[in-house]
Amino acid sequence: MAKVVLAFGSFDILHPGHLLYLERARRLGSKLIVVVARDESIRMFKKREPVFGQNDRVSMLKALKVVDEAVVGNKLRKSSDRYNIIRKYKPSVIVFGYDQKVNIPSVNDWLKSNGMRAKVVRISTKYKTSRYKSSKIAQLL
């Protein structure tokens, strides 16, 4: 049985920091599924328009050798909606990046209360964040 890793992110402007994050995530299991933030989620959380649409971002990620599958995240009508994708894929490992605003204890609580077992990991390694960060690259556009 495959050890599924579910990695989350916007991936608005794909850069070497994203590749490092995905490579580290892939090492944690045998199948990497990447959940790409919806355009409306980028607008809501980052207070800006996405540079590339969600379907283009999914296509770019699918083209990467390290990624087994890429999907668009859930619509967020209520805060618990973000967890529906975890129910769908039942990962062994859930991965977030160093700069993602996610409360790891809350994710662990949700997993426990829903009878799911998954390790939640924050990939803390940064790759030249002074240069390779989507928000900084977007400012140059």
C-alpha positions in Angstrom: 0.0 0.0 0.0 1.3 3.4 -0.9 2.3 5.8 1.8 0.5 8.9 0.6 1.9 12.4 1.4 -0.5 15.3 1.0 1.4 18.7 0.5 -0.4 22.0 0.5 0.5 25.3 -1.1 -0.4 28.1 -3.5 2.5 27.6 -6.0 1.5 30.8 -7.6 4.9 31.5 -9.2 6.8 28.1 -9.3 10.4 28.6 -8.1 13.3 26.6 -6.7 12.0 27.0 -3.1 8.9 25.1 -4.2 10.9 22.4 -5.7 12.9 22.0 -2.5 9.7 21.8 -0.5 8.2 19.2 -2.8 11.4 17.1 -2.9 11.4 17.1 0.9 7.7 16.2 1.1 8.2 13.3 -1.5 10.9 11.7 0.7 8.3 11.2 3.4 6.3 8.7 1.5 5.8 6.8 -1.8 3.2 9.0 -3.4 3.0 12.8 -3.4 -0.3 14.5 -3.9 -0.1 18.3 -4.1 -3.1 20.4 -3.1 -3.1 23.7 -4.9 -4.9 26.7 -3.4 -7.9 27.9 -5.3 -7.7 31.4 -6.9 -10.3 32.7 -4.4 -8.2 31.4 -1.5 -5.2 33.4 -2.7 -7.4 36.5 -3.0 -8.7 35.9 0.5 -5.5 35.0 2.3 -2.8 36.9 0.3 -5.0 39.9 -0.5 -3.9 39.9 -4.2 -4.8 38.3 -7.5 -3.0 35.1 -8.4 -0.4 35.5 -11.1 -1.4 32.2 -12.6 -4.8 30.6 -12.4 -5.4 27.5 -10.4 -5.7 25.2 -13.4 -2.4 26.5 -14.8 -0.7 25.9 -11.4 -2.0 22.4 -11.3 -0.7 21.7 -14.8 2.7 23.0 -13.9 2.9 20.8 -10.8 1.7 17.7 -12.7 4.6 18.2 -15.1 7.1 17.9 -12.2 8.8 14.5 -11.9 8.6 14.6 -8.1 4.7 15.1 -8.1 2.5 12.1 -8.6 -0.8 14.0 -8.6 -1.8 17.6 -8.3 -5.4 18.8 -7.5 -7.2 22.0 -6.8 -8.1 22.5 -3.1 -11.6 22.7 -1.6 -13.9 25.7 -1.8 -13.8 27.3 1.6 -17.4 28.1 2.5 -16.6 27.4 6.1 -13.4 26.7 8.0 -13.9 23.0 8.2 -14.1 22.7 4.4 -10.3 22.8 4.2 -10.2 19.3 5.8 -12.5 17.6 3.2 -9.5 16.9 0.9 -7.8 15.1 3.8 -10.9 12.8 4.1 -10.8 12.2 0.4 -7.1 11.1 0.1 -6.5 9.7 3.6 -2.8 10.5 3.7 -0.2 9.0 5.9 1.6 12.3 6.1 0.3 15.9 5.7 2.9 18.5 4.8 2.9 22.3 5.1 5.6 24.8 4.2 7.6 27.0 6.6 5.6 30.1 5.9 2.1 28.6 5.7 -0.3 30.0 8.2 -1.7 26.8 9.6 -2.2 25.8 13.2 -0.6 22.3 13.4 -2.2 21.4 16.8 -5.6 22.2 15.3 -5.0 19.9 12.3 -3.9 17.2 14.7 -7.0 17.7 16.8 -9.2 17.5 13.7 -7.5 14.3 12.6 -8.0 12.7 16.1 -11.6 13.8 16.3 -12.3 12.3 12.9 -10.6 9.0 13.6 -7.7 9.6 11.2 -4.1 8.9 11.7 -1.6 11.0 9.8 1.7 12.6 10.7 1.6 16.4 10.3 4.9 17.9 9.2 6.1 21.4 8.6 9.0 21.6 6.2 11.1 24.3 7.8 13.9 24.4 5.2 13.9 27.7 3.3 15.7 28.2 0.0 17.0 31.7 -0.5 13.8 33.3 0.8 15.3 36.7 0.1 15.0 35.9 -3.6 12.7 32.8 -4.1 9.4 33.7 -2.5 6.3 34.1 -4.7 5.2 37.3 -3.0 8.6 38.9 -3.7 8.7 37.7 -7.3 5.1 39.0 -7.8 6.3 42.5 -6.7 8.7 42.5 -9.6 6.0 41.9 -12.2 
